[in-house]
Amino acid sequence: MRLNSTLAGITHVLTGGQGIRPMELGDKRFLHPGPLRWLRAIGWAVALFFLIALTSLPTAEVFGHMWPKSSGVAQFIANLIGVLAGLGAYAAAVWFAEGRVPSELGAKSLLPELGTGLLTGAAMFALVMAFMAIFGLYDIKASGPAPVWIALGKAVQSGVIEELLIRAVLLRLVWRAFGPWIAFAVSAALFGLGHIVNPNATAFAAICIALEAGIMLGAFYALTGRVWASIGVHAAWNFTQGYVFGASVSGGEFGPAMASSTARPGVADWLTGGAFGPEASLPALVVCTSVGILVMYTAWRVGHLAGKKKALVN
């Protein structure tokens, strides 16, 4: 009883009291039951992936080139327009090809779950950097206020578009085809591999991304049935990492920052993340994987991963 009450409290806080629901995988029109549904699901995943990528990113690029590069506000607006284009393309495609309004983008839950996700992502990265500072792995130097718009635009774009592509498309539709465990393994692995081409990436960095982010962010989606918490965690993690602490984000720079955080010379890269950034470090792996396991366990307890849904939270 105490465990159920604890898990119910976690889900209540996470969703702002909106309640959780199983992921809606799609079972109409192109995804209707019948022969080769697994193949149709995979084919639709590929098509939807490229539709969103080729809608959102070029849109942001076009508007970014139209407006002054020196204006952080203008570049943020360009990123925001690209994000809205991606969300619109996803919603329209799902309505047309799957015959449903995407519950994973439920507007009623947007603010509470996004807000909780933002707080969670920021707190998790702050905890990672606290470990770095306590054990002398990183040098963190405050530099004062800095223009925020470039970092904010990058955080919003990466949080929304990557979560649409990896969770709402790949995780959901591979789940439709082969079940939850293969879906988690495939989406997490592809998320990790997608970062291997980044500057300063290593095999260990890709493994860290797959385990700590690929599983954790998918678990938030599986638990709530919506992508807002995953988007919030992802965006806030990147923003806190790149803007608040001024550390490398997946091997790259995030623009002006309030601090400068660098790994101390002579410390092993697997402890600090090296030039790739703290997300490829042991502290990040421990913190994020622990959160991921907790959320995954909660999703399993309420029956969102397999079998009949249990009456823990409605």
C-alpha positions as CSV (number, residue, x, y, z in Angstrom):
1,M,0.0,0.0,0.0
2,R,2.8,2.4,0.9
3,L,4.6,1.7,-2.4
4,N,1.4,2.3,-4.4
5,S,0.8,5.5,-2.6
6,T,4.3,6.7,-3.3
7,L,4.0,5.8,-7.0
8,A,0.6,7.5,-7.2
9,G,2.1,10.6,-5.7
10,I,4.9,10.6,-8.2
11,T,2.5,10.4,-11.1
12,H,0.2,13.0,-9.6
13,V,3.1,15.5,-9.3
14,L,4.4,14.6,-12.7
15,T,1.1,15.2,-14.5
16,G,-0.1,18.1,-12.4
17,G,-3.1,16.0,-11.4
18,Q,-4.1,15.4,-15.0
19,G,-3.7,11.6,-14.7
20,I,-1.8,9.1,-16.8
21,R,-2.8,7.0,-19.7
22,P,-1.3,4.2,-21.8
23,M,0.5,5.3,-24.9
24,E,-1.9,5.4,-27.9
25,L,0.0,3.4,-30.5
26,G,-2.5,3.8,-33.4
27,D,-4.9,1.1,-34.7
28,K,-6.9,2.7,-37.5
29,R,-6.4,3.4,-41.2
30,F,-2.7,2.8,-42.1
31,L,-2.2,1.0,-38.8
32,H,-5.4,-1.1,-38.8
33,P,-5.1,-4.7,-37.5
34,G,-4.3,-7.2,-40.2
35,P,-1.5,-8.7,-42.3
36,L,1.9,-7.1,-42.1
37,R,0.9,-4.4,-39.6
38,W,4.4,-4.6,-38.2
39,L,5.8,-3.7,-41.7
40,R,3.3,-0.9,-42.2
41,A,4.2,0.5,-38.8
42,I,7.9,0.5,-39.6
43,G,7.3,2.1,-43.0
44,W,5.1,4.7,-41.4
45,A,7.8,5.4,-38.8
46,V,10.4,6.1,-41.5
47,A,8.0,8.3,-43.5
48,L,6.9,10.3,-40.5
49,F,10.5,10.7,-39.3
50,F,11.5,12.3,-42.5
51,L,8.3,14.4,-42.8
52,I,9.0,16.1,-39.4
53,A,12.7,16.5,-40.0
54,L,12.2,18.0,-43.5
55,T,9.4,20.3,-42.2
56,S,10.8,21.6,-39.0
57,L,14.5,22.0,-39.5
58,P,14.4,23.7,-43.0
59,T,11.6,26.0,-41.8
60,A,13.8,27.2,-38.9
61,E,16.8,27.6,-41.3
62,V,14.7,29.7,-43.8
63,F,13.5,32.1,-41.2
64,G,16.9,32.1,-39.5
65,H,18.5,33.3,-42.7
66,M,15.8,35.8,-43.4
67,W,16.3,37.7,-40.1
68,P,19.5,39.2,-38.7
69,K,22.0,36.6,-37.3
70,S,23.0,39.1,-34.7
71,S,19.5,39.2,-33.2
72,G,19.1,36.5,-30.6
73,V,15.4,37.2,-30.3
74,A,15.0,36.8,-34.1
75,Q,16.9,33.5,-34.1
76,F,14.8,32.2,-31.2
77,I,11.6,33.0,-33.1
78,A,13.0,31.2,-36.1
79,N,13.6,28.1,-33.9
80,L,10.1,28.4,-32.4
81,I,8.5,28.6,-35.9
82,G,10.4,25.5,-36.9
83,V,9.2,23.7,-33.8
84,L,5.6,24.7,-34.4
85,A,5.9,23.5,-38.0
86,G,7.2,20.1,-36.8
87,L,4.3,19.8,-34.3
88,G,1.8,20.8,-36.9
89,A,3.2,18.3,-39.4
90,Y,3.1,15.5,-36.9
91,A,-0.5,16.2,-35.8
92,A,-1.7,16.6,-39.4
93,A,0.0,13.4,-40.5
94,V,-1.3,11.3,-37.6
95,W,-4.8,12.6,-38.1
96,F,-4.7,11.8,-41.9
97,A,-2.9,8.4,-41.8
98,E,-3.9,7.1,-38.4
99,G,-7.4,8.5,-38.2
100,R,-7.0,10.1,-34.7
101,V,-6.2,13.3,-32.9
102,P,-2.7,12.6,-31.3
103,S,-3.4,12.2,-27.6
104,E,0.4,12.3,-27.0
105,L,0.2,16.0,-27.7
106,G,-2.9,16.5,-25.4
107,A,-3.2,20.3,-24.8
108,K,-4.8,19.9,-21.4
109,S,-1.6,18.3,-20.0
110,L,0.9,20.6,-21.8
111,L,1.6,23.2,-19.1
112,P,1.6,20.9,-16.0
113,E,3.7,18.1,-17.6
114,L,6.0,20.5,-19.5
115,G,6.6,22.5,-16.3
116,T,7.3,19.4,-14.2
117,G,9.6,18.1,-16.9
118,L,11.5,21.4,-17.0
119,L,12.0,21.4,-13.3
120,T,13.1,17.8,-13.3
121,G,15.6,18.2,-16.2
122,A,17.2,21.3,-14.5
123,A,17.4,19.6,-11.1
124,M,19.0,16.5,-12.6
125,F,21.7,18.4,-14.4
126,A,22.4,20.6,-11.3
127,L,22.8,17.4,-9.3
128,V,25.3,16.1,-11.8
129,M,27.3,19.2,-11.6
130,A,27.1,19.2,-7.8
131,F,28.8,15.8,-7.9
132,M,31.4,17.1,-10.3
133,A,32.2,20.0,-8.0
134,I,32.3,18.0,-4.8
135,F,34.7,15.4,-6.2
136,G,36.9,17.9,-8.0
137,L,36.1,16.7,-11.5
138,Y,35.1,20.1,-13.0
139,D,36.1,23.7,-12.7
140,I,33.0,25.9,-12.6
141,K,33.4,29.6,-12.9
142,A,30.5,32.1,-12.9
143,S,30.7,34.8,-15.5
144,G,27.4,36.7,-14.8
145,P,24.4,37.4,-16.9
146,A,24.5,36.6,-20.6
147,P,22.1,36.9,-23.6
148,V,19.7,33.9,-23.3
149,W,17.9,33.7,-26.6
150,I,20.3,31.6,-28.6
151,A,20.5,28.9,-25.9
152,L,16.8,29.0,-25.3
153,G,16.1,28.5,-29.0
154,K,18.5,25.6,-29.3
155,A,17.0,24.0,-26.1
156,V,13.4,24.3,-27.4
157,Q,14.3,23.0,-30.8
158,S,16.3,20.0,-29.6
159,G,13.8,19.2,-26.9
160,V,10.7,19.2,-29.1
161,I,11.9,17.9,-32.4
162,E,14.1,15.2,-31.0
163,E,11.3,14.0,-28.7
164,L,8.9,13.9,-31.6
165,L,11.3,12.0,-33.8
166,I,12.7,9.5,-31.3
167,R,9.8,9.0,-28.8
168,A,6.5,9.9,-30.6
169,V,7.6,8.4,-33.9
170,L,10.3,5.7,-33.4
171,L,9.4,4.4,-29.9
172,R,5.7,4.5,-30.5
173,L,5.7,2.8,-33.9
174,V,8.4,0.2,-33.2
175,W,6.3,-0.6,-30.1
176,R,3.3,-0.9,-32.4
177,A,5.3,-3.3,-34.5
178,F,7.2,-5.4,-32.0
179,G,6.2,-4.5,-28.4
180,P,7.7,-2.3,-25.7
181,W,11.0,-3.9,-24.9
182,I,12.2,-4.0,-28.5
183,A,10.9,-0.4,-29.0
184,F,12.9,0.8,-26.0
185,A,16.0,-1.0,-27.1
186,V,15.8,0.3,-30.7
187,S,14.9,3.9,-29.9
188,A,17.5,4.2,-27.2
189,A,20.2,2.7,-29.4
190,L,19.3,5.0,-32.3
191,F,19.3,8.0,-30.0
192,G,22.8,7.1,-28.9
193,L,24.1,6.4,-32.4
194,G,22.6,9.7,-33.6
195,H,25.1,11.5,-31.3
196,I,28.1,9.6,-32.5
197,V,28.6,12.0,-35.4
198,N,28.8,15.0,-33.0
199,P,32.1,16.7,-32.3
200,N,34.3,15.0,-29.7
201,A,31.9,12.0,-29.6
202,T,33.2,8.6,-28.4
203,A,31.6,5.1,-28.2
204,F,31.3,5.6,-24.4
205,A,29.4,8.9,-25.0
206,A,27.0,7.2,-27.4
207,I,26.4,4.5,-24.8
208,C,25.8,7.0,-22.1
209,I,23.3,8.9,-24.3
210,A,21.4,5.7,-25.1
211,L,21.2,4.5,-21.5
212,E,20.7,7.7,-19.6
213,A,18.5,9.7,-22.0
214,G,17.1,7.1,-24.5
215,I,15.6,5.0,-21.7
216,M,14.7,7.8,-19.3
217,L,12.9,10.0,-21.8
218,G,11.1,7.1,-23.3
219,A,10.0,6.1,-19.8
220,F,8.3,9.4,-19.1
221,Y,6.4,9.0,-22.4
222,A,5.4,5.4,-21.5
223,L,4.2,6.4,-18.1
224,T,2.2,9.5,-19.0
225,G,1.1,8.6,-22.5
226,R,2.2,12.1,-23.6
227,V,5.5,13.6,-24.7
228,W,5.4,16.9,-22.7
229,A,7.3,15.7,-19.7
230,S,10.0,14.2,-22.0
231,I,10.2,17.4,-23.9
232,G,10.6,19.4,-20.7
233,V,13.3,17.2,-19.3
234,H,15.2,17.2,-22.5
235,A,15.0,21.0,-23.1
236,A,15.8,21.9,-19.5
237,W,18.8,19.5,-19.3
238,N,20.3,21.0,-22.5
239,F,19.6,24.6,-21.4
240,T,21.0,24.1,-17.9
241,Q,24.0,22.4,-19.2
242,G,24.8,24.9,-22.0
243,Y,23.5,28.2,-20.7
244,V,23.5,28.0,-16.9
245,F,26.8,26.1,-16.5
246,G,28.4,26.8,-19.8
247,A,29.4,23.2,-20.4
248,S,29.6,21.5,-23.8
249,V,26.3,20.1,-25.0
250,S,26.8,16.8,-26.9
251,G,30.2,18.0,-28.0
252,G,29.2,21.5,-29.1
253,E,28.8,25.0,-27.8
254,F,25.4,26.4,-26.8
255,G,26.2,30.1,-27.2
256,P,26.6,32.7,-24.5
257,A,26.4,31.3,-21.0
258,M,26.3,32.4,-17.3
259,A,29.3,30.3,-16.4
260,S,32.2,28.4,-17.8
261,S,32.5,24.7,-16.8
262,T,35.4,22.6,-18.0
263,A,36.7,19.2,-17.0
264,R,39.9,19.3,-15.0
265,P,43.0,18.2,-16.8
266,G,44.2,14.7,-16.1
267,V,40.9,13.4,-15.0
268,A,39.6,10.4,-17.0
269,D,37.0,11.2,-19.7
270,W,34.6,8.6,-18.4
271,L,34.4,10.5,-15.1
272,T,33.9,13.9,-16.7
273,G,32.6,13.4,-20.2
274,G,35.7,15.0,-21.6
275,A,35.3,17.4,-24.5
276,F,31.9,15.9,-25.3
277,G,30.4,17.3,-22.1
278,P,29.1,16.1,-18.7
279,E,26.3,14.0,-20.3
280,A,29.0,11.5,-21.2
281,S,30.2,11.2,-17.6
282,L,29.7,8.6,-14.9
283,P,27.8,11.0,-12.6
284,A,25.3,11.8,-15.4
285,L,24.9,8.1,-16.2
286,V,24.2,7.3,-12.6
287,V,21.7,10.1,-12.0
288,C,19.8,9.8,-15.3
289,T,19.7,6.0,-15.3
290,S,18.4,6.0,-11.7
291,V,15.6,8.4,-12.7
292,G,14.9,6.3,-15.8
293,I,14.6,3.1,-13.8
294,L,12.3,4.7,-11.3
295,V,10.0,6.1,-14.0
296,M,10.1,2.8,-16.0
297,Y,9.3,0.8,-12.9
298,T,6.3,3.1,-12.2
299,A,5.1,2.6,-15.8
300,W,5.4,-1.1,-15.4
301,R,3.6,-1.1,-12.1
302,V,0.6,0.7,-13.6
303,G,0.6,-1.7,-16.5
304,H,1.7,0.6,-19.3
305,L,4.5,-1.6,-20.5
306,A,2.8,-5.0,-20.8
307,G,-0.3,-6.9,-19.7
308,K,-3.5,-5.5,-18.1
309,K,-3.4,-2.0,-16.7
310,K,-3.5,-2.0,-12.9
311,A,-5.7,0.4,-11.0
312,L,-3.0,2.5,-9.4
313,V,-3.6,5.9,-11.0
314,N,-6.4,7.1,-13.3
